[in-house]
């Protein structure tokens, strides 16, 4: 099982007047990605968020292209592109170009998001986001798997056969993941023969655990004819030196979760049916205490406990876990220290680990 660096660049208004400067924060994320490669992480994943309501990175492709120029081996992916506020044709072109400029290191991941405030300014329909997203993914896979390609759907159609240039280095396309918070998303990934990525708390709500979600996702994919489906998950992580440090990590996570509640659908009377499950998530989060944030939410505790939790993921069939270190206002310095401790004390206990890139790193 491999490990990646992951951040949502969380910096919501609820963090208050002392919250991180967005410009400086993004430059620190770049350095964290560069150091992730040096420490032996396999990949780096950055988000798409707009208008400072949650995160502060509006363009994952631009960020990843810059990181590509600073690294040599790191796989580079968005977690995730909010596809319904983007045009699928543009996304194919941009990720093909990222794959070319990174010499075959691009990964694509897409989801629908959950913040209506990111939809409205772009003129995108939050209510129809599931149907639009499904068609967008079909469009993108057609563009990647056929050249020239045609597509005729309800929301998107090509006026004539189109040829996409440049073509990606990875053929026929970079690895593709669907972010899954619901069973229909898993079904879509299976039908399109692409991979899945879960958040453990969402997987636990759907199937009881991320391991069971992985098994169900793989079963559905193989039934649909996908010969080698992969499943990833993201995890908040903080390897602790003491029980009190683990308690502080849980408190920091709850601070983060409570601070992002304003962007989540919380009114059952107005939430579109396909995203109404977020109302239940919000209600649970409002009542939650730090002590209730267990292994389904965060990997924390001593080294042995962190290894035990992640071994269960490996045994459950996950190919990679991407790790969220800098949540809840953790400083850049402390983030780098947390990344290094994980790389030195946890990562060696797993089969797949990239060799650290120390000397001669691209700059």
C-alpha angles and dihedrals in degrees: 000000000000130000131219138187115249136181137168090198087235111199106142122173090251089073085075135222093317094060120128121287103251096221094050091043093056092049089051090052089055090054091047090054092049091049091046089064091048089053094051103260114154101218148005125222127192131180142236113235131152140207098010094275093127115342131015106223113096099173119042092177094058091046093048092048090055091047089049089061090054097047141051110196107019116117109228124214143157118237086220144345107208090227102189091064091051134064111249093219091056090049092054091050094047096048091046088055092046089051091051095047092046093046095244102324101118123118123185125216127170139181141163097249123215107242115098088192089070092053105049100060090053093050091244124146114242090186093057096038096115095053092042092048094050091051092045091055091049089050093050094048090050090051091050098043100043131047116219096020138191129199131183117182142142096268104020133036135165114234090215138348108303131206115207119216134223101036117214122258089232110069132255086357144316117285110284126212132186116212104231123208094146141035094251088060090055090049090051092051090050093049092050092043094236132128133266136231124195139191106225095231091053091046090051091052091050102039109003096257142019089248092058090045089054092050093048092045092051092046092053092045094051091047087055091053101262104144099196113021116181127206125200133177137196121227137187105232139189120162102211131213092205142007090260091055090052089051090053090051090054090048090050090050092050089049088054094046094048091046094057096047093100091067095050123089104259106159113083091198094059105028112104110249093245092059101032091108087078088070088065090048091052092049091052093047093051091057097040126115126203092252090060093061099098137158092305089065110027139015103224138137131073123335094266093053093048090051091049093052093047093045087060088055091050092048089048090062103260113151097198141009118204113209128220108207106156100056122132099027098304108170123247091246093050091045091056090048091050091049092050094049092051091048093050102038108027109024097062090064091068129077100238121052127151116237109254113256105222112144124048096011113174114260 
